[in-house]
Amino acid sequence: MVNLRVAGWFGERDIELAFPSNWEVTERRMAGHDKPALTDEEMRAALRNPFDSPRLSELAKGKQKAVILFDDLPKPTPTSRIVPFVLEEMHAGGITDDQIRFVNAPGTHRNMTYGELALKLGADIVERYPVYQHNIYENLVEVGTTSNGTPVLVNREFMSCDLRVGIGSIIPHQSAGFGAGGKIILPGIAGMKTVAYHHTNLRKGPNSNKVKLGRVDDNPFRLDIEEAARLAGLQFKVDCVLNNRREVAGLFAGDFVAEHRAGVKLAREIYTTEMLKEMDVVVNNGYPDECQFRRSTWTVPVSLREGGDVVIVNHAHSGQVVHQWNGRFGTDYGGGGWSAGAKADHLAKASRVIIMAPFLAKVDRMEFGAADKVVWYKTWGEVLADLVSRHGSGTKVGVYPYTPIQLPV
């Protein structure tokens, strides 16, 4: 029996997966599984001791307009847990409530609904402060060009403020190494022109092999992001590292590069996972980033034997996120970064991809390959019956309980 956490944000809970007693089932947890969540005083201490920056309360002195950027619901950041301490620091520096606004930084994802904003920030924040949505096509200010040629256009409301703060979470990212840091700017509140140039050009060239999960310091994709964030004038960043329950296990604040690198050290300690090899079946749980299926597939090339089966467990209440850059918008076309079969790259070794999801749109299933390869079931009982019909005694099963935040050794 293996317990998996599911349904982040929407009725978060544990479910049980049962397997035949004559199968060899191995659950691969990250090294920091069950790391305790920070207390309120530990959260305050992190904000009072920023990296390479004055305290936020010092930066706030004399400022007239303050903005707090936050990521969208697909990101697992428990923003409502962090915001009160950020506001405490701002108020200590003399900023009043009517000087503060929030801006959602979704990158090229769709905007959020009222209910989603309330889940992310807390209903009291949405009621007390103006919360604005970013428009990737309009109301942008050009602030310069990076040394790689990326034109940097960012949100107008953000640029109108003289105190610029962001909140995010440091989780593994297939291109930037880890999320957070300057990513709250690019792609967070950047224009489509900026995102398109950056995503197209910084994944190519002689250093493209350095763009990979967990790589940071010599990653050209990441470094271009940070140059763009510097041009945009991001002054203070607060980033968290998570435990297996999506709680804040570490908090880092200050200059967005310095705090990010400090946070990455802890992230490596917590998220590092010993990888399995040559499994007949690999079960990947999409929690805590269930709105982005591809984050649940990276283990397959490493852990699955050729011709094995992949099971993706996904309880995304609001479905897969709409992605304006690499999403699909028609039978054979999509955004500028979309190409047929691109999201199924990691699944080539699998004979079949079994998706266990209470609800799943057909267009999302289509991104995982041919119809005869992708199977959808709503319950574990249906999945298990299918697997038992194809695999016998001694079947080797590997389970990754929170795939999107796990990191290979």
C-alpha positions in Angstrom: 0.0 0.0 0.0 1.3 3.5 -1.0 -0.2 6.7 0.2 -0.2 9.7 -2.2 -1.2 13.3 -1.6 -3.6 14.7 -4.2 -5.9 17.6 -5.2 -3.6 20.5 -4.2 -5.7 23.6 -3.4 -9.0 21.8 -3.8 -9.8 19.4 -1.0 -6.2 18.3 -0.5 -6.1 14.8 0.8 -4.3 11.4 0.8 -5.4 8.4 -1.3 -4.2 4.8 -1.0 -2.8 2.7 -3.9 -2.9 -1.1 -3.4 -0.8 -3.5 -5.4 -0.6 -7.3 -5.7 1.4 -8.9 -2.8 3.7 -10.7 -5.3 4.8 -7.5 -7.0 8.0 -5.6 -6.0 6.8 -2.1 -5.2 9.3 0.6 -4.2 8.3 4.1 -3.2 11.0 6.7 -3.8 10.6 9.7 -1.5 12.7 12.8 -1.6 15.4 13.2 1.1 13.5 15.9 2.9 10.2 14.1 3.1 8.2 15.3 6.2 10.6 18.1 6.9 8.9 20.3 9.5 7.1 23.4 8.5 8.5 26.8 9.7 6.9 28.5 12.7 5.7 32.1 12.5 8.8 33.3 14.3 11.1 31.4 11.9 9.2 33.0 9.0 9.7 36.5 10.5 13.4 35.7 11.2 13.9 34.9 7.5 12.5 38.2 6.4 14.5 40.1 9.0 17.8 38.5 7.8 17.7 39.0 4.0 20.5 38.0 1.6 22.6 40.9 0.0 19.8 43.4 0.7 18.5 45.8 3.4 15.4 44.6 5.2 12.2 45.1 3.4 11.1 47.5 6.1 14.2 49.7 5.3 13.5 49.5 1.6 9.9 50.6 2.2 10.8 53.9 3.9 9.7 56.9 1.9 8.2 54.8 -0.9 4.8 55.8 -2.3 3.5 52.8 -4.3 4.2 49.2 -3.5 3.6 46.1 -5.6 3.7 42.4 -4.6 4.0 39.9 -7.4 2.8 36.4 -6.8 2.7 33.2 -9.0 -0.5 31.5 -10.2 -2.3 28.4 -9.0 -0.4 25.8 -10.9 2.6 26.8 -8.8 2.5 25.2 -5.4 3.6 28.3 -3.5 1.5 28.7 -0.3 1.4 32.4 -0.8 -1.3 33.1 1.8 1.1 31.7 4.5 3.9 34.1 3.4 2.0 37.3 2.6 1.2 38.4 6.2 4.9 38.6 7.1 5.7 40.5 4.0 3.0 43.0 4.8 4.3 43.3 8.4 7.7 44.4 7.0 6.1 46.9 4.6 3.9 48.4 7.4 7.0 48.6 9.6 8.6 50.7 6.9 5.7 53.1 6.8 3.7 51.7 3.8 0.0 51.8 4.4 -2.6 49.5 3.0 -3.8 52.0 0.4 -0.3 52.1 -1.1 -0.2 48.4 -1.8 -1.4 46.4 -4.7 -0.9 42.8 -5.9 -0.2 41.6 -9.4 -0.6 38.0 -10.5 2.5 36.8 -12.4 1.2 33.8 -14.5 3.7 34.0 -17.3 1.9 32.8 -20.4 -0.8 30.9 -18.4 -4.4 32.0 -18.3 -5.5 34.5 -15.7 -7.0 33.4 -12.4 -10.6 33.4 -11.2 -11.8 35.1 -8.1 -12.0 31.8 -6.3 -8.4 30.9 -7.3 -7.1 34.2 -6.1 -8.8 33.7 -2.8 -7.2 30.3 -2.5 -3.8 31.6 -3.4 -3.7 34.8 -1.4 -6.4 34.4 1.1 -9.9 35.9 0.7 -9.0 38.7 3.1 -6.2 39.9 0.9 -8.4 39.9 -2.2 -11.0 41.9 -0.3 -8.6 44.4 1.3 -6.2 45.1 -1.6 -6.5 45.6 -5.4 -5.3 42.4 -7.1 -4.6 42.9 -10.8 -4.1 40.3 -13.5 -1.2 40.5 -16.0 -2.0 40.9 -19.7 0.8 39.4 -21.8 -0.1 41.4 -24.9 -1.0 44.9 -23.5 -0.1 47.5 -20.9 3.6 46.8 -21.1 6.7 48.9 -20.6 10.0 48.3 -22.4 12.9 48.5 -20.0 15.8 47.4 -22.2 17.4 44.4 -23.9 19.5 41.6 -22.3 23.0 40.8 -23.6 21.5 37.8 -25.3 19.2 40.1 -27.3 16.0 39.5 -25.3 13.7 42.5 -25.5 12.4 43.1 -22.0 8.8 44.3 -21.8 7.1 44.0 -18.4 3.8 44.8 -16.7 3.0 48.5 -16.6 1.5 48.4 -13.0 4.7 46.9 -11.7 6.8 49.5 -13.3 4.6 52.3 -11.9 5.6 51.4 -8.4 8.7 52.4 -6.5 8.8 49.4 -4.2 8.8 46.1 -6.1 8.5 42.8 -4.3 7.8 39.2 -5.4 6.8 35.9 -3.7 7.5 32.5 -5.2 8.7 28.9 -4.5 11.9 27.2 -5.5 11.0 23.9 -7.2 12.8 22.0 -10.0 12.3 23.4 -13.5 13.3 21.7 -16.7 14.7 24.8 -18.4 15.6 27.3 -15.6 17.1 24.6 -13.3 14.8 25.7 -10.5 11.8 28.1 -10.5 11.6 31.3 -8.4 14.1 34.1 -8.2 13.9 36.3 -11.3 11.3 34.0 -13.0 8.6 36.1 -11.3 9.6 38.7 -14.0 10.4 36.5 -17.0 8.1 34.9 -17.8 5.9 36.0 -14.8 5.0 39.6 -15.9 6.7 39.8 -19.2 5.2 40.4 -22.6 4.7 37.7 -25.2 7.4 39.3 -27.4 9.9 38.8 -24.5 8.8 35.3 -23.7 8.9 34.2 -27.3 12.4 35.5 -27.9 13.7 34.1 -24.7 12.1 30.6 -25.0 13.1 30.3 -28.6 16.7 31.5 -28.5 18.0 30.6 -25.0 17.2 26.9 -25.5 19.5 26.7 -28.6 23.1 27.3 -29.4 26.4 25.9 -28.0 25.3 26.1 -24.4 21.9 24.4 -24.9 23.1 21.2 -23.2 23.4 23.3 -20.0 19.7 23.9 -19.9 18.3 21.1 -17.7 16.5 20.2 -14.5 18.4 21.4 -11.5 21.2 23.4 -13.3 21.4 27.0 -12.2 24.8 28.9 -12.2 26.0 28.1 -15.7 22.5 27.8 -17.2 22.1 30.5 -20.0 18.3 30.2 -19.8 18.4 31.1 -16.1 21.0 33.8 -16.5 19.0 35.6 -19.2 16.0 35.6 -16.8 18.0 37.2 -14.1 19.4 39.9 -16.4 15.8 40.7 -17.5 14.7 40.9 -13.8 17.5 43.3 -13.1 16.5 45.5 -15.9 12.9 45.5 -14.6 14.1 46.6 -11.2 12.8 43.8 -9.0 14.0 45.0 -5.6 13.2 42.2 -3.1 12.2 38.6 -3.5 10.8 36.1 -1.0 11.0 32.4 -2.0 10.1 29.3 -0.1 11.2 25.6 -0.3 8.5 23.1 0.3 8.0 19.8 2.1 5.9 16.8 1.0 2.7 18.5 2.2 3.3 21.8 0.3 4.2 23.6 3.6 7.0 26.2 3.9 10.1 24.2 5.0 12.5 27.0 4.2 12.2 30.7 3.5 14.7 33.0 1.8 14.5 36.7 1.2 16.5 39.6 -0.2 18.2 40.2 -3.5 16.5 37.9 -6.0 19.8 36.2 -7.1 21.4 35.9 -3.7 18.3 34.6 -1.9 17.6 32.2 -4.8 21.0 30.6 -4.6 20.8 30.2 -0.9 17.4 28.6 -1.3 18.6 26.3 -4.0 21.1 24.7 -1.6 18.2 23.7 0.7 16.0 22.7 -2.2 18.7 20.2 -3.4 18.9 18.8 0.2 15.1 18.4 0.4 14.1 17.4 -3.1 17.0 15.1 -4.0 15.7 11.6 -4.8 17.5 8.3 -5.5 16.3 7.2 -8.9 15.0 3.7 -9.7 16.0 1.8 -12.8 14.5 -0.7 -15.2 11.0 -0.6 -13.7 8.2 -2.5 -15.4 5.7 0.2 -14.2 6.4 3.7 -13.1 3.8 5.6 -11.1 4.2 9.4 -11.1 2.0 11.5 -8.9 1.4 15.0 -10.2 1.0 16.7 -6.8 1.8 19.5 -6.0 1.8 20.8 -9.6 -1.1 18.9 -11.0 -2.1 21.6 -13.6 1.0 20.9 -15.7 1.1 17.3 -16.8 4.6 17.4 -18.3 6.1 18.0 -14.8 5.0 14.4 -14.0 6.9 12.7 -16.8 10.6 13.5 -16.3 11.4 10.2 -14.4 10.3 8.0 -17.3 13.6 8.0 -19.4 15.6 7.2 -16.3 13.4 4.7 -14.4 11.2 2.8 -16.9 12.4 -0.2 -18.9 11.8 -0.2 -22.6 8.2 -1.1 -23.3 7.0 -0.7 -19.7 3.9 1.1 -18.6 3.6 4.6 -17.1 0.8 5.6 -14.7 0.3 9.4 -14.1 -1.9 10.2 -11.1 -3.5 13.6 -11.5 -6.3 15.3 -9.6 -6.2 18.8 -11.2 -9.5 20.2 -10.2 -9.4 23.0 -12.7 -7.8 20.9 -15.5 -4.6 21.5 -17.3 -3.5 25.1 -17.4 -3.9 27.0 -20.7 -0.5 28.0 -21.9 -0.5 30.9 -24.5 3.0 30.1 -25.7 3.2 26.3 -26.0 -0.4 25.3 -25.7 -2.6 23.7 -28.4 -5.4 25.8 -29.9 -6.5 23.7 -32.8 -6.3 20.4 -34.6 -2.8 20.9 -35.9 -1.6 24.3 -34.5 -1.0 26.1 -31.2 1.1 28.8 -29.7 4.5 29.8 -31.0 6.2 27.1 -28.9 3.8 24.3 -29.6 4.7 21.3 -31.8 2.8 18.0 -32.2 4.0 15.4 -29.7 6.3 17.8 -27.8 4.7 17.1 -24.5 5.1 13.3 -25.0 8.9 13.5 -25.4 9.7 11.8 -22.1 7.2 9.0 -22.8 8.9 7.4 -25.8 10.0 4.3 -23.8 6.5 3.5 -22.6 4.2 1.0 -24.4 1.3 2.8 -22.8 0.5 5.9 -20.7 -2.2 5.3 -18.2 -3.7 8.5 -16.7 -5.7 8.2 -13.5 -7.7 11.4 -13.1 -11.2 12.0 -11.8 -11.7 14.4 -14.7 -9.7 14.9 -17.9 -10.4 16.8 -21.1 -9.8 14.9 -24.4 -7.5 17.7 -25.7 -5.2 17.1 -22.7 -5.1 13.4 -23.3 -4.2 14.1 -27.0 -0.9 15.7 -25.9 0.4 12.4 -24.6 0.5 10.5 -27.9 -1.6 8.4 -30.1 -5.0 7.3 -28.8 -4.0 3.6 -28.8 -1.1 4.4 -26.4 -3.0 6.7 -23.9 -5.6 5.2 -21.5 -7.7 7.1 -19.1 -9.3 5.8 -15.9 -11.0 7.6 -13.1 -10.2 5.2 -10.2 -7.2 3.2 -9.0 -9.3 0.0 -9.1 -9.6 0.4 -12.9 -5.9 1.2 -13.3 -4.9 -1.8 -11.2 -7.2 -4.2 -13.1 -5.6 -3.1 -16.3 -2.0 -3.4 -15.0 -2.7 -6.9 -13.5 -4.0 -8.1 -16.9 -0.6 -7.2 -18.5 1.9 -7.8 -15.7 2.5 -11.0 -13.7 4.3 -12.0 -10.5 7.5 -10.2 -9.7 6.5 -7.0 -11.6 8.7 -4.2 -10.5 6.9 -1.0 -9.7 8.4 2.4 -8.9 6.3 5.1 -7.3 7.3 8.8 -7.1 4.9 10.4 -4.7 5.3 14.1 -5.7 7.1 14.0 -9.0 7.1 17.7 -9.9 9.3 18.7 -6.9 11.6 15.6 -6.9 15.1 16.0 -8.2 17.5 13.2 -9.3 20.7 12.7 -7.4 
